[in-house]
């Protein structure tokens, strides 16, 4: 066979392969996915709640939070007379992961005596190595 004919055949085959590859690469993909309705999504999650887990944080009980807060208050350098500490009461609100450091930050309502007005403040709690909750009063 003549060398020019071989070159022409090779070039034709190369062009055909290139054009076929371009067609395959540039052709529209077939979409197999299908959108589901909100009702179907709610039904699926209701049937199996593990599909959408709710993140939870370990937080102290109200009694643990009160004990930790009282201990932190008693250790505060701002307390003048450690023999007559106020009768502190605490109501624990929503808790979430602390922004910096270990533990949780909780919204609390603190009363420094039975007749005192409650003070709403964020208090951070972390568990010590012994398992006791430690409060950080800012």
C-alpha positions in Angstrom: 0.0 0.0 0.0 1.2 3.5 -0.8 2.5 5.5 2.2 0.2 8.4 1.3 -2.8 6.1 1.4 -1.8 4.8 4.8 -1.4 8.4 6.1 -4.9 9.3 4.7 -6.5 6.2 6.3 -4.8 6.9 9.7 -5.9 10.6 9.5 -9.5 9.6 8.7 -9.6 7.1 11.6 -8.1 9.7 13.9 -10.7 12.3 12.9 -13.5 9.8 13.3 -12.3 8.8 16.8 -11.9 12.4 17.8 -15.3 13.4 16.6 -16.9 10.4 18.4 -15.1 11.3 21.6 -16.2 14.9 21.3 -19.8 13.8 20.7 -19.7 11.6 23.8 -18.1 14.2 26.0 -20.3 17.1 24.8 -23.6 15.3 24.7 -26.2 16.1 27.4 -26.1 13.8 30.4 -29.1 11.7 31.3 -30.5 12.8 34.6 -31.5 9.9 36.8 -32.2 11.9 39.9 -35.7 13.0 40.8 -36.8 15.7 43.2 -39.0 14.6 46.1 -41.8 16.6 47.6 -41.6 18.1 51.1 -44.4 15.7 52.3 -42.3 12.7 51.1 -39.2 14.0 52.9 -41.1 14.6 56.2 -42.7 11.1 55.9 -39.2 9.5 55.4 -37.7 11.3 58.4 -40.7 10.6 60.6 -40.4 6.9 59.6 -36.7 6.8 60.4 -35.5 9.7 62.6 -31.9 8.5 62.3 -31.8 10.0 58.8 -31.7 13.5 60.3 -30.1 13.3 63.8 -30.5 16.2 66.1 -27.2 17.3 67.6 -27.3 17.2 71.4 -24.8 18.5 74.0 -24.2 17.1 77.5 -25.4 19.7 80.0 -25.6 19.8 83.7 -28.9 19.2 85.5 -30.4 22.2 87.3 -29.1 20.8 90.7 -25.6 20.2 89.2 -25.6 23.7 87.7 -26.7 25.3 91.0 -23.9 23.5 93.0 -21.3 24.5 90.4 -22.5 28.1 90.4 -22.5 28.3 94.2 -19.0 26.9 94.3 -17.7 29.3 91.7 -19.4 32.3 93.4 -17.9 31.3 96.8 -14.4 31.1 95.2 -14.7 34.5 93.5 -12.3 37.2 94.7 -15.2 39.7 94.7 -16.9 37.9 97.6 -16.0 39.9 100.8 -17.4 37.7 103.6 -17.2 34.0 102.9 -19.1 33.2 106.1 -22.3 34.9 105.0 -22.8 33.8 101.4 -26.2 34.7 99.8 -28.8 32.1 99.3 -28.3 31.7 95.5 -31.0 30.1 93.3 -30.6 29.3 89.7 -32.9 28.4 86.8 -31.3 26.7 83.9 -32.4 27.6 80.3 -31.1 26.6 76.9 -27.6 25.1 76.6 -25.4 24.9 73.6 -21.7 24.0 72.9 -19.4 26.7 74.3 -17.9 29.0 71.7 -14.4 28.6 73.0 -13.0 25.8 75.1 -14.7 22.7 76.4 -18.2 22.4 77.9 -21.5 24.2 77.3 -22.8 27.7 77.6 -26.2 27.9 79.3 -28.7 30.7 79.7 -29.4 31.0 83.4 -31.6 33.1 85.6 -29.8 33.7 88.9 -31.2 35.1 92.1 -28.8 36.1 94.8 -31.4 35.8 97.6 -35.1 34.9 98.0 -36.3 38.5 97.5 -33.8 39.5 94.8 -34.7 40.1 91.2 -33.5 37.4 88.9 -30.5 38.2 86.6 -30.4 36.6 83.2 -26.9 35.7 82.2 -24.9 33.2 80.2 -22.8 30.8 82.4 -20.4 28.3 81.0 -20.1 24.8 82.5 -17.5 22.1 81.9 -17.0 18.6 83.4 -13.9 18.1 85.4 -11.9 14.8 85.2 -13.7 13.7 88.3 -17.1 14.1 86.6 -18.1 17.2 88.7 -19.5 20.2 86.8 -17.4 23.4 87.0 -19.1 26.8 86.4 -17.3 29.8 84.9 -18.9 33.1 85.8 -18.0 35.9 83.4 
